[in-house]
Amino acid sequence: MNLLITGASGQLGAYLLREAHSDTERIVAWSGSTIGERLGVPLRPVNLADPDALNAAFREACPDVVIHAGAMSAVARCFAEPEAARRVNVEGTARLTALAAETGTRLVFVSTDMVFDGERGWYRQEDKG
């Protein structure tokens, strides 16, 4: 199995990389801008807001499964740069979803509770952000 983990340099992505490391034939790890490696797996900087870069990196990775944990996740930065956050978190995710659908790649999307206002709690999949 070829596994692609987006956001592999972040807290969740690094944990997923560590867990998948011993059980997966081939792992491709994307980060927003971090370079280097984790557990011997090279981190490839991929700008999720750049459709051409995203397309090229996806085709090169040729994954069977994508765990999409990449995002602009710093809440203060998202409020300060809403357009950049939208390009990464919405448009980048939509493009990645389309690429997965086109190629028959299974996509697991990880989100955060920060998309909700926190007024009610116990949010469900169907709830609006």
C-alpha positions as CSV (number, residue, x, y, z in Angstrom):
1,M,0.0,0.0,0.0
2,N,1.2,3.5,-0.8
3,L,0.1,5.9,1.9
4,L,0.2,9.7,1.6
5,I,0.0,11.7,4.8
6,T,-0.6,15.5,4.4
7,G,0.4,17.7,7.3
8,A,3.0,15.1,8.3
9,S,5.1,17.7,10.2
10,G,2.2,18.8,12.4
11,Q,1.2,17.3,15.7
12,L,-1.4,14.8,14.4
13,G,0.4,14.1,11.1
14,A,3.6,13.2,12.9
15,Y,1.7,10.9,15.2
16,L,0.0,9.2,12.2
17,L,3.4,8.9,10.4
18,R,4.9,7.2,13.5
19,E,1.9,4.8,13.7
20,A,1.9,3.9,10.0
21,H,5.7,3.7,9.7
22,S,6.2,0.0,10.5
23,D,3.0,-1.3,8.8
24,T,3.1,0.5,5.5
25,E,5.0,-0.4,2.4
26,R,5.6,3.1,1.2
27,I,4.8,6.4,2.9
28,V,4.9,9.8,1.3
29,A,4.8,12.7,3.8
30,W,3.8,16.2,2.9
31,S,4.3,19.2,5.0
32,G,3.4,22.9,4.5
33,S,6.9,24.2,4.6
34,T,9.0,21.9,6.9
35,I,11.8,20.1,5.2
36,G,13.9,17.2,6.5
37,E,12.6,13.9,7.5
38,R,10.7,12.1,10.2
39,L,11.5,8.5,11.0
40,G,13.5,8.3,7.8
41,V,10.6,9.5,5.7
42,P,11.4,12.6,3.7
43,L,9.1,15.5,4.3
44,R,8.0,17.1,1.0
45,P,6.8,20.7,1.3
46,V,3.6,21.0,-0.7
47,N,1.6,24.2,-0.8
48,L,-2.1,23.0,-0.6
49,A,-3.2,26.4,-1.8
50,D,-1.3,26.0,-5.1
51,P,-3.4,23.8,-7.4
52,D,-0.6,23.1,-9.9
53,A,1.9,22.1,-7.1
54,L,-0.8,20.0,-5.5
55,N,-1.7,18.2,-8.7
56,A,1.9,17.4,-9.5
57,A,2.8,16.2,-6.0
58,F,-0.3,14.0,-5.9
59,R,0.5,12.4,-9.3
60,E,4.1,11.8,-8.2
61,A,3.0,10.3,-4.9
62,C,0.5,7.9,-6.7
63,P,-1.1,7.0,-3.3
64,D,-3.6,4.2,-2.7
65,V,-4.7,6.0,0.5
66,V,-4.5,9.6,1.6
67,I,-4.8,10.7,5.2
68,H,-5.4,14.4,4.9
69,A,-4.3,16.1,8.2
70,G,-2.8,19.1,6.5
71,A,-4.3,22.5,7.2
72,M,-3.7,26.0,8.2
73,S,-4.7,25.2,11.8
74,A,-3.5,28.2,13.9
75,V,-6.8,29.9,14.8
76,A,-5.3,33.3,15.2
77,R,-3.5,33.1,11.9
78,C,-6.8,31.9,10.2
79,F,-8.6,35.0,11.6
80,A,-5.7,37.3,10.5
81,E,-5.4,35.7,7.1
82,P,-8.9,34.4,6.2
83,E,-8.3,34.2,2.4
84,A,-5.1,32.2,2.9
85,A,-6.9,29.9,5.3
86,R,-9.7,29.4,2.8
87,R,-7.2,28.6,0.0
88,V,-5.5,26.0,2.1
89,N,-8.3,24.6,4.2
90,V,-11.2,24.7,1.7
91,E,-9.9,24.9,-1.8
92,G,-6.8,22.7,-1.2
93,T,-9.0,20.1,0.5
94,A,-11.5,20.2,-2.4
95,R,-8.7,19.8,-4.9
96,L,-7.3,16.9,-3.0
97,T,-10.7,15.3,-2.8
98,A,-11.2,15.7,-6.5
99,L,-7.8,14.1,-7.3
100,A,-8.6,11.2,-5.0
101,A,-12.0,10.7,-6.7
102,E,-10.4,10.9,-10.2
103,T,-7.9,8.2,-9.3
104,G,-10.0,5.9,-7.1
105,T,-7.8,6.8,-4.1
106,R,-9.3,6.3,-0.7
107,L,-9.3,9.6,1.3
108,V,-9.5,10.0,5.0
109,F,-10.1,13.6,6.0
110,V,-9.3,14.8,9.5
111,S,-10.8,18.1,10.7
112,T,-11.0,20.0,13.9
113,D,-13.7,21.1,16.3
114,M,-12.4,24.6,15.8
115,V,-14.8,25.0,12.8
116,F,-17.7,25.2,15.3
117,D,-18.5,28.1,17.7
118,G,-18.4,25.8,20.7
119,E,-21.9,27.0,21.9
120,R,-23.5,23.5,22.0
121,G,-20.9,20.8,21.9
122,W,-21.3,17.1,20.8
123,Y,-21.2,18.0,17.2
124,R,-22.1,15.5,14.5
125,Q,-20.9,14.8,11.0
126,E,-24.0,16.5,9.6
127,D,-23.7,19.7,11.6
128,K,-22.9,23.0,9.8
129,G,-19.7,24.8,10.7
